Amino acid sequence: MRFPAHIQVYVVGGAVRDRLLGLAPGLSSHDRDHVVVGATPEEMVALGFQPVGKDFPVFLHPRTHEEYALARTERKTARGYKGFQVYATPDVTLEEDLRRRDLTINAMAENEVGEIIDPYGGRADLAARVFRHVSEAFSEDPVRILRVARFAARFAEFSVAPVTLELMRSMVANAEVDALVPERVWQELARGLMETRPSRMFLLLRECGALAKLLPELDALFGVPQNPKSHPEIDTGDHVMRVIDCAAAESQPLPVRYAALLHDLGKGLTPREYWPNHGGHEAAGLELVKQVGQRLRAPTDCTGLAQIVARWHGQAHNADKMGAAGLLELLEQTDAFRRPQRFGDFLQACAADFHGRPGYEERAFPQAQRLQQALTAARQIDAGAIARQSAPADIPDAIHAARLHAIESALA
């Protein structure tokens, strides 16, 4: 599309950053954002763009459906990430628009002939592998703490500039994080969990003090010792970080990674006199997992899996020592017969828990195979035929007995 001469259009943000890093562009058109300088909303509509922005003027290209936002500035008017008054007029410059962005590496633009506009040193910080805030405006939006932490999970070789880390700490101390709404917290945490090294997100949140505000149940695990015979890493928080990285290395879906994150919350409740053993932590942590899910308003598939992993992962680790009766009981407790796919995710989370310890990374986890074998055998019985041949009151016991016999035969 050809724009009038007084209107300039730039590709901005992540697309520019990733091209300079040599990363392949995303397959979705939404990976390319544009800033439009010198235009009014009326001019954009006249050019065929569809307005979609709620808080400031954003338009969809009539053919590519890429986003085009009018250059804007913002003024802080209230606490939280929504407390802004937006100015989007034709006289707002590109440099003014870029100045309100979070990090220098995200505050670059590319014009129509491929020239890079970099007024805040983004290319230098890319080369140095540093996350650095653009301006004091960073401190006005608490979501930026979560975004920097998420970028840390994506770009594992980057570090946070000391001045930026100090600014993040001051934002936490000033209670800016307290104004975050659950939906936005969940959105950023979920995206961070799906990055290459999700542990870096939570470690950075802990370093700036935000983890104690957002996930105090997780923050409480750091410094809690475990039995060194089974956990060479000893520290429970360290273990959980290893587990979520293990789940990421196996390209597990979000529910598995979320369950891995919360699986050991019960260890934060163990009285000190009972350290380093944590008998019963699975049942103790179940209520915490429920509370976290409700507070974050996490999706049902994530909360459901996290609860059964928290409650039953200890028993799954002992599956290689169980007989048919114990295996069947665990299958029933985890609702494996009605939700076999979720049970598969349960086993994946348990495997990440097993491998998330020094020296265990390459060890076999036969417990998962044994449980899957038991489930496969038990599901092969003809429950309908058994029901037709039994009195109504006897059906549950008859099906249970048939499943038990099938597992015994499979393990023989």
CORDAZI-V717326 format. One record per residue. N is the residue number from 1. PHI is phi in degrees with one decimal (999 if undefined). NEAR is the number of other ideal C-beta (glycine too) atoms within 8 Angstrom. Layout:
N|PHI|NEAR, N|PHI|NEAR
//
This chain:
1|999|7, 2|-96.4|2, 3|-93.1|10, 4|-57.7|5, 5|-61.2|4, 6|-82.4|4, 7|-108.6|11, 8|-112.9|9, 9|-122.4|11, 10|-132.4|12, 11|-80.8|10, 12|-133.8|13, 13|75.1|10, 14|-61.6|8, 15|-64.3|13, 16|-68.0|13, 17|-57.0|13, 18|-68.0|9, 19|-64.9|10, 20|-68.3|10, 21|-81.6|7, 22|79.3|4, 23|-86.2|6, 24|-67.0|3, 25|-67.0|9, 26|-67.2|6, 27|-79.8|4, 28|-88.8|5, 29|-65.2|7, 30|-71.6|7, 31|-77.4|9, 32|-115.3|9, 33|-105.7|11, 34|-126.7|12, 35|-114.4|14, 36|-112.5|15, 37|-109.4|14, 38|94.2|7, 39|-110.3|11, 40|-107.0|8, 41|-56.1|11, 42|-64.1|6, 43|-66.0|10, 44|-63.9|15, 45|-64.1|10, 46|-63.4|6, 47|-82.3|9, 48|100.8|7, 49|-76.6|11, 50|-101.0|7, 51|-72.2|10, 52|-133.9|8, 53|-71.3|9, 54|-94.8|3, 55|-95.8|6, 56|-157.7|9, 57|-70.3|11, 58|-126.4|11, 59|-133.8|17, 60|-100.1|11, 61|-61.7|11, 62|-64.0|8, 63|-108.6|5, 64|-88.3|5, 65|63.3|6, 66|-71.3|11, 67|-85.6|11, 68|-126.0|14, 69|-109.0|15, 70|-67.8|16, 71|-56.6|12, 72|-146.3|13, 73|-123.3|10, 74|-136.3|11, 75|-127.3|7, 76|-69.1|7, 77|-123.8|6, 78|-159.3|6, 79|-67.9|6, 80|97.1|10, 81|-83.5|9, 82|-100.3|6, 83|-84.1|9, 84|-132.5|11, 85|-107.4|6, 86|-102.5|9, 87|-118.7|9, 88|-130.9|11, 89|-122.9|6, 90|-60.8|7, 91|-87.7|4, 92|-71.7|13, 93|-87.0|8, 94|-60.8|12, 95|-62.0|8, 96|-66.3|10, 97|-63.8|15, 98|-66.0|15, 99|-65.5|13, 100|-85.4|11, 101|-78.2|10, 102|-75.7|11, 103|-117.0|14, 104|-59.6|13, 105|-70.8|11, 106|-105.1|11, 107|-111.3|14, 108|-116.4|17, 109|-136.0|12, 110|-129.8|13, 111|-84.8|10, 112|-69.1|4, 113|-105.0|4, 114|88.7|6, 115|-78.8|6, 116|-92.6|10, 117|-103.8|12, 118|-136.4|9, 119|-76.9|7, 120|-123.7|10, 121|79.3|8, 122|-65.5|14, 123|-66.0|10, 124|-64.5|8, 125|-71.3|15, 126|-62.0|11, 127|-64.3|6, 128|-85.4|6, 129|56.8|9, 130|-128.0|9, 131|-92.0|13, 132|-135.6|12, 133|-70.3|12, 134|-77.6|14, 135|-153.8|8, 136|-65.2|5, 137|-61.8|10, 138|-52.5|12, 139|-72.2|9, 140|-85.1|8, 141|-128.8|10, 142|-65.9|12, 143|-60.7|10, 144|-66.0|10, 145|-61.5|14, 146|-65.5|16, 147|-65.9|10, 148|-62.0|15, 149|-63.4|16, 150|-67.2|13, 151|-63.3|11, 152|-62.3|15, 153|-71.7|15, 154|-81.2|9, 155|-108.0|7, 156|-65.8|9, 157|-88.4|4, 158|-87.2|10, 159|-120.7|6, 160|-94.7|12, 161|-58.4|11, 162|-52.2|6, 163|-66.8|8, 164|-73.3|13, 165|-61.5|11, 166|-64.7|8, 167|-64.9|11, 168|-61.9|13, 169|-63.6|10, 170|-66.9|9, 171|-64.9|13, 172|-65.4|14, 173|-62.2|7, 174|-85.2|6, 175|68.4|8, 176|-63.4|11, 177|-64.0|12, 178|-63.9|6, 179|-87.1|11, 180|-68.7|13, 181|-88.2|7, 182|-55.5|9, 183|-61.3|7, 184|-74.7|11, 185|-61.1|12, 186|-61.7|11, 187|-56.3|8, 188|-73.1|13, 189|-64.0|12, 190|-63.8|11, 191|-66.0|9, 192|-64.8|14, 193|-62.9|15, 194|-88.5|9, 195|-82.9|12, 196|-66.9|7, 197|-127.4|11, 198|-59.8|16, 199|-58.3|11, 200|-65.3|11, 201|-63.2|15, 202|-73.9|16, 203|-67.7|9, 204|-70.1|12, 205|-60.5|14, 206|-70.0|12, 207|-64.5|7, 208|-93.1|12, 209|94.0|10, 210|-75.2|14, 211|-62.8|12, 212|-63.7|8, 213|-85.0|9, 214|-89.1|11, 215|-136.0|9, 216|-60.9|9, 217|-66.0|12, 218|-77.0|13, 219|-57.8|11, 220|-67.3|8, 221|-78.6|14, 222|-74.1|10, 223|94.3|6, 224|-90.6|13, 225|-79.1|8, 226|-122.3|14, 227|-64.3|7, 228|-64.9|8, 229|-67.5|4, 230|-105.8|6, 231|-132.6|11, 232|-59.3|7, 233|-75.6|10, 234|67.1|9, 235|-71.2|11, 236|-65.9|14, 237|-61.5|12, 238|-59.9|10, 239|-60.2|14, 240|-61.6|15, 241|-63.0|11, 242|-64.6|13, 243|-67.1|15, 244|-69.7|17, 245|-69.1|12, 246|-65.6|13, 247|-62.4|14, 248|-67.4|15, 249|-62.3|6, 250|-92.1|9, 251|56.7|4, 252|-72.5|12, 253|-72.2|6, 254|-55.1|9, 255|-57.5|13, 256|-67.0|14, 257|-66.4|15, 258|-65.3|14, 259|-62.7|16, 260|-61.9|18, 261|-64.1|14, 262|-102.7|16, 263|-64.1|15, 264|-111.4|13, 265|-57.6|15, 266|-61.8|16, 267|-67.6|13, 268|-74.3|12, 269|-99.6|9, 270|-67.4|13, 271|-58.8|5, 272|-56.5|5, 273|-67.1|4, 274|-104.2|8, 275|-68.0|10, 276|-91.7|8, 277|-84.6|7, 278|-133.5|11, 279|-58.2|5, 280|80.7|7, 281|-67.5|13, 282|-63.9|13, 283|-67.5|8, 284|-64.8|11, 285|-83.8|18, 286|-59.4|12, 287|-65.5|7, 288|-63.1|15, 289|-62.2|14, 290|-63.0|10, 291|-64.0|9, 292|-63.3|13, 293|-60.3|13, 294|-68.6|7, 295|-66.9|7, 296|-83.0|10, 297|56.3|8, 298|-69.8|11, 299|-61.5|6, 300|-60.3|5, 301|-65.5|8, 302|-72.9|13, 303|-67.6|12, 304|-62.7|10, 305|-66.9|16, 306|-59.9|17, 307|-69.1|12, 308|-73.2|13, 309|-67.8|16, 310|-60.6|18, 311|-79.2|11, 312|-119.7|13, 313|-64.8|13, 314|-62.8|8, 315|-67.1|11, 316|-61.4|14, 317|-66.6|10, 318|-100.8|9, 319|-62.9|14, 320|-69.5|7, 321|-103.6|4, 322|-84.2|11, 323|-88.4|6, 324|-59.6|11, 325|-64.7|8, 326|-67.0|10, 327|-63.4|14, 328|-64.7|14, 329|-61.5|8, 330|-66.1|14, 331|-61.6|14, 332|-69.2|9, 333|-64.4|10, 334|-92.8|11, 335|60.0|10, 336|-66.8|11, 337|-74.8|10, 338|-86.0|5, 339|-127.8|9, 340|-63.4|10, 341|-67.9|6, 342|-65.2|12, 343|-64.1|13, 344|-61.2|9, 345|-66.7|14, 346|-57.9|16, 347|-65.9|12, 348|-65.2|13, 349|-65.8|17, 350|-66.1|15, 351|-65.5|11, 352|-63.2|16, 353|-61.3|14, 354|-66.5|12, 355|-79.0|12, 356|-82.0|14, 357|-141.9|13, 358|-57.6|7, 359|88.3|6, 360|-104.6|9, 361|-57.3|8, 362|-106.3|3, 363|-74.0|8, 364|-72.0|3, 365|-122.2|10, 366|-66.2|7, 367|-59.0|13, 368|-65.2|13, 369|-63.5|8, 370|-66.0|13, 371|-67.9|14, 372|-66.3|10, 373|-62.4|10, 374|-64.5|15, 375|-65.6|13, 376|-59.8|9, 377|-65.1|11, 378|-68.1|13, 379|-77.7|8, 380|-83.2|6, 381|-70.8|10, 382|-93.8|5, 383|-62.7|8, 384|-63.5|6, 385|-64.0|7, 386|-62.0|13, 387|-63.4|10, 388|-68.5|6, 389|-93.9|6, 390|-120.4|9, 391|-67.1|5, 392|-50.9|5, 393|-69.6|4, 394|-94.4|8, 395|-58.9|11, 396|-57.0|6, 397|-67.2|7, 398|-67.5|12, 399|-65.1|12, 400|-59.9|9, 401|-64.2|8, 402|-66.7|11, 403|-64.3|11, 404|-62.1|11, 405|-64.7|8, 406|-63.8|12, 407|-67.4|14, 408|-59.7|9, 409|-68.2|8, 410|-68.6|10, 411|-87.8|10, 412|-67.8|4
//
